[in-house]
Amino acid sequence: MIALPILAAAGPLLGSLAGLVTARARLAGIATIVGALLSLLLAVATAVVVIPARPLASPGSFVYVDGLGAFFAITVAIVVFLASLGSFSYIATEQRRGELSGRRIRVYFVVFGLFATAMMGAVETANLGLLFILVEAATLASVVMVPIEGRTAGLEAGWKYVIISSLGITIALAGTLFIFYAATGLVGSPDQHLTWAYLVAHARSLSPVGVRLGFLLAVVGYGTKVGLAPMHTWLPDAHSEAPSPASAMLSGALLNVGMYAIIRFVAIANGRLGPAYASHVLLIFGFLSIAVGAFFMIHRRDFKRLFAYSSVEHMGIIAVGLGFGGILGLYGALLHTLNHSIGKAVLFLTGGTLVLAYGTRRTDRIGGALTSLPLTGGALLIGSLAIVGSPPFGLFLSEFVILRAGLAAAYPALVGLFLLLLVTVFVGFMHTTSRMAVGQPRAEVVSPYQGRLERWSAAAPLLLGLCGLLLLGVWIPGWLNSLLLHSVALIR
Amino acid sequence: MQHLSLTSPAGVFLSLDAVLILLTAFACLGSKLFDRYLTYYGLQSVLLAAAAATAAVVTGDNALWVLASLTLCLKGIAIPLAARRLLVSRLQLQRDAGIALGLSTSLILGAGLCAFAYLVIGPQNLAHGLISRSIIPLSTAVLLLGALMMVVRRHMVAQLIGWLIMENGVFLGAITLTASFPFIVEAGIFFDVIAGFLIMLAMTTGIAERISAASLAPPRREPS
C-alpha cells in the first residue's frame, strides 16, 4: 500500500527521463503527460485507500499520507497534469519557431518532472525536516524554469525569486528548529520529535514559548513561498516571466504546497495554544494579502502579472478561511485551494496561448480574442468569471462557505471587509480580461498551434479544468466530501 | 546534546566557537570588499565544522563526523574558492558599491539585532548551565545578521553571501540543539544549500554577462 504514494510522487519523473534522452519537445511532452496522468490516478487511488483506514506510514514516518496529505497530493497532481498538457503544445510551438534551443527544452522537461516530484513528495511526508528539504528542492527546480526563455527580465525575476524564497525558507527552517526544540523534554526518538503526527498528539506537553516562536517563523517563512503579503514581492515577477505552463505550476501547485506546510504548523499551534493564536496571525496576513492583491489588480497592463496578483489574493482568502476556523472555515479553505488551483491553471494556460498568438503580454495590445481564437477567448472569459468567484463555479461555493464561517465565528466587520475587497477584485479583474476577450479583434492573429495533437493538448486542459470547476460548484462528490471532513478533523 | 553542561571542556569550546562565528558574521557586515566577504565566510564555515566535530566527539555519532567533513570541504573550501574564481576574479569585482546603508549604521543595527535575539529567545528561561542556553541566542543572532546583510546590500554576490551566512546560523543551532537530528534531514539540507549556491552562481554570471552586453546595446524592456 505504501508503494502507492511513492509511485504517485515518482510518476512525473518519467518526463524527466524523456528530457534526458531526447530534445524533441513532442516526445518529451508525451512522456510528461503520461507520467502526470499516472501520478494523478495513483494519487486518487491513495486517497481512496486512506479515507476509510488509518494513515499510510513507513517506518520513521518519512513517508506518511493521511487525509490532508492525500487531498493536497490530488490538487498538486491535477495541476501537474493540466500543465503537462499545456507544456506539450507550448514548448512544441516554441521549438518549431526556433525560440527554444534543444538544450533548453531538455532542461525544461527534466526540471518539470523534478519540480512535480518534489511537490508531491512534500505533501506525502510527516517529517518537518524532509518537508522543508522538498519545498526548497521544488523552489530551486522552479527557479530554473523562470528564465528559460532567455530574456534579461526573466533572469532578473529568477534572481529575485530565488533570493527572497531562500531567505523565507531559511526562516521556516529556523521555525522548524524551534518546534523541535519545544519538544526536547518529550520521550521518544529524535525522529519522532520532527514528525508532526507525534507533535500534534503530544502538543500539550510542548513548551508554549517554543511553539509560539516556531509557528510565527514558520508562517513568515512558508508564507513567503505562499505569497502572503508583505512577503509576496517575488511572485508577480516570477509568475509573469516564467513560460506559461510553468506559471500554472507555480501558481496552482507550489503556492498550495507552501500553504500545506503552514496548515501543518497550524495544527501543532492549535494543539498547544488553542485556536485563537493561529487564527489571529492568519487573519492579519490573509486580509493584508487580499487587499494588496485587490488593489494591485487595478489597471494592470501585463495580464500575467494580473493573474499573479489574483494568486496573492486567493492565498489571502485561504488564510482568512483558516483564520475564521471552525469546521466551516477549514472546509472552505481546503475546498478553495482545490478550486483556485484548477482555475488558475486554466487561466495561465489560456495566457500561454495568448502569448504565443499575440506575441505580447500587454493587455492593451490584445483584443477580440473571442472572435480570433474562440476557444481560448471563451476560456479566458469563463475562467475569469470563475476565478473572481461568480456562481455557479466552485470558487463561488468555497468563498461563500468561508464567508459563512466568518459569520459563525462572529466577525461581522471582517466579513463586510471581505465582501468589499471581493467586489474590488471583481471589478479590477474583469475590467481588464473582458476587454481582452471582446472588443475589436486584431486581424493578423491566428492559432499558434499546428496539427491536431497540439490543438487538442492546448484545448484539453481548458475544457477539463472549466468542467471541473463547474462540477465543483454544483456538486461535491461523496469521496471528496469525506476526504475534506477527514482533513478538517486533523487540523482542529 | 542540548543537555551538555556549559562548564565542561566541550561546552566551553562550543560557546567560544559560536562567539567567533558571530564575529565573522559581523566582519562580513562591516566589510565592503568582495574578497573579504569570501574569506570571512570561509573562516566561519571552518569554525562551524569545528563545532560539528566537537558535537561528534561528545555524542560519538559517526554521522556528525561526515557532516563536519562535508562542512569543512564544501562550505569552508569549495564554495569560497569557486566563488572567488568564477565571480570575483572573472567579473573583476573589488569594492561593493551597492551598499544601501553605511557600514557603521549597519554594524549598529547588527548589534541591535543581537540584543533582539537575546530578548526573543530569553536564555534566562532556559534550564540553567546548559549549552543550549548560550548557543541558541548566538545562532539566532547569526541568522539575523545574514538577513540584514541581504537587506542592506544590493549587489547579488553580497546577497548570496548573506544567505549563506543565514544558513550557517541555522546549522549552528541545528548541530547544538539536535545532534541527533535525523541524518537524512541534515544531509538533505546540505544538498539544498549546495544546489542553491550553484543555481545562484549560474544566475549571477548570466546576469553579469547580460549587463555588460547591455551597456553596448540597451535592451528595450516592456513596461509592466
Interface residues (C-beta under 8 A of the other chain):
Chain A: G60 F62 N127 G129 L130 F132 I133 E136 A137 L140 V143 V144 P147 T152 A153 L155 E156 G158 W159 V162 I163 S166 L167 T170 I171 L173 A174 L177 F180 Y181 T184 P190 D191 L194 V209 L213 P236 S240 R300 R301 D302 R305 T360 R361 R362
Chain B: Q2 V120 G122 N125 S132 I136 T140 L143 A147 M150 M156 Q159 L160 W163 M166 E167 V170 G173 A174 L177 T178 S180 F181 P182 I184 V185 E186 G188 I189 F191 D192 A195 G196 I199 M200 M203 T204 G206 I207 R210 A214 P219 R221 E222 P223 S224
